[in-house]
Amino acid sequence: MPERLWFTPFGEPKRLITRGSAAAGESAKRVTRVPSGHPEGYLEGFANLYAEAAAAIRAARDGRPPPAGVTFPTIADGLEGMRFIDACVRSSGRDAAWVALQR
């Protein structure tokens, strides 16, 4: 169901996190663009990425650190994602066997 996430931390009860709620956290609130109940999706995701990167670029250009809470994927994040995809492909080729992430 859109706008809802069941989150179960290891050893703790599951929690329902909804978009725009206090449980979503400050970082999520900052990038929520439309009121709860209205679908948010693909285009808003790119708008958030571009806005976050632009804020960091402006700060770097002006010799300042990025504003608090600015977050966007880094090259390291992309490499980690590719390692995960590689592990999925290798696992699939081995009939869903567990495989290690390559470093």
C-alpha positions as CSV (number, residue, x, y, z in Angstrom):
1,M,0.0,0.0,0.0
2,P,1.5,3.4,-0.9
3,E,2.7,5.7,1.8
4,R,3.0,3.0,4.4
5,L,6.1,1.0,5.5
6,W,6.1,-1.8,8.0
7,F,9.5,-1.7,9.6
8,T,10.7,-4.4,11.9
9,P,14.1,-3.7,13.6
10,F,15.8,-6.9,14.7
11,G,14.5,-8.1,18.0
12,E,11.8,-5.4,18.2
13,P,8.1,-5.3,17.4
14,K,7.2,-4.1,13.9
15,R,6.3,-0.5,13.4
16,L,4.1,1.2,10.9
17,I,5.7,4.3,9.3
18,T,3.6,6.5,7.2
19,R,4.7,9.4,4.9
20,G,4.6,12.7,6.7
21,S,4.2,11.2,10.2
22,A,6.5,11.8,13.2
23,A,7.8,8.3,12.8
24,A,9.2,9.1,9.4
25,G,12.0,11.3,10.9
26,E,13.3,14.8,10.1
27,S,15.2,13.8,6.9
28,A,12.0,12.3,5.4
29,K,9.9,15.3,6.4
30,R,12.3,17.7,4.7
31,V,11.9,16.0,1.4
32,T,8.2,15.3,1.5
33,R,6.8,17.5,-1.2
34,V,3.0,16.9,-1.1
35,P,0.6,16.5,1.7
36,S,-0.1,13.0,3.1
37,G,-2.9,11.3,1.2
38,H,-1.6,12.5,-2.2
39,P,0.7,10.1,-4.1
40,E,4.3,11.0,-4.3
41,G,6.6,9.0,-6.6
42,Y,9.1,8.9,-9.4
43,L,9.3,12.5,-10.4
44,E,9.4,13.8,-6.8
45,G,12.2,11.3,-6.1
46,F,14.3,12.9,-8.9
47,A,13.3,16.4,-7.8
48,N,14.6,15.6,-4.3
49,L,17.9,14.2,-5.6
50,Y,18.5,17.2,-7.7
51,A,17.6,19.7,-5.0
52,E,19.8,17.9,-2.4
53,A,22.8,17.8,-4.8
54,A,22.3,21.4,-5.8
55,A,22.3,22.5,-2.2
56,A,25.6,20.6,-1.6
57,I,27.1,22.1,-4.8
58,R,26.1,25.6,-3.9
59,A,27.6,25.2,-0.4
60,A,30.9,23.8,-1.9
61,R,31.1,26.6,-4.4
62,D,30.7,29.1,-1.6
63,G,33.3,27.3,0.6
64,R,30.7,26.2,3.1
65,P,29.9,22.7,4.4
66,P,26.6,21.2,3.0
67,P,23.5,22.3,4.9
68,A,22.5,20.0,7.8
69,G,20.6,17.0,6.7
70,V,21.4,17.2,3.0
71,T,21.6,13.7,1.7
72,F,22.0,12.2,-1.8
73,P,23.7,9.0,-3.1
74,T,27.4,9.1,-3.5
75,I,29.7,7.1,-5.8
76,A,30.3,4.7,-2.9
77,D,26.5,4.2,-2.6
78,G,26.4,3.4,-6.3
79,L,29.2,0.9,-6.0
80,E,27.5,-0.8,-3.1
81,G,24.3,-1.0,-5.1
82,M,26.2,-2.6,-8.0
83,R,27.8,-5.1,-5.6
84,F,24.3,-6.0,-4.3
85,I,23.0,-6.5,-7.9
86,D,26.1,-8.6,-8.7
87,A,25.4,-10.8,-5.7
88,C,21.7,-11.2,-6.7
89,V,22.8,-12.4,-10.2
90,R,25.3,-14.8,-8.8
91,S,22.8,-16.1,-6.3
92,S,20.2,-16.6,-9.0
93,G,22.8,-18.6,-11.1
94,R,23.3,-20.9,-8.1
95,D,19.6,-21.7,-7.5
96,A,19.2,-18.9,-4.9
97,A,22.2,-19.9,-2.8
98,W,23.6,-17.4,-0.3
99,V,26.6,-15.6,-1.7
100,A,29.0,-13.0,-0.2
101,L,29.1,-9.4,-1.4
102,Q,32.3,-8.8,-3.3
103,R,34.5,-6.0,-2.1
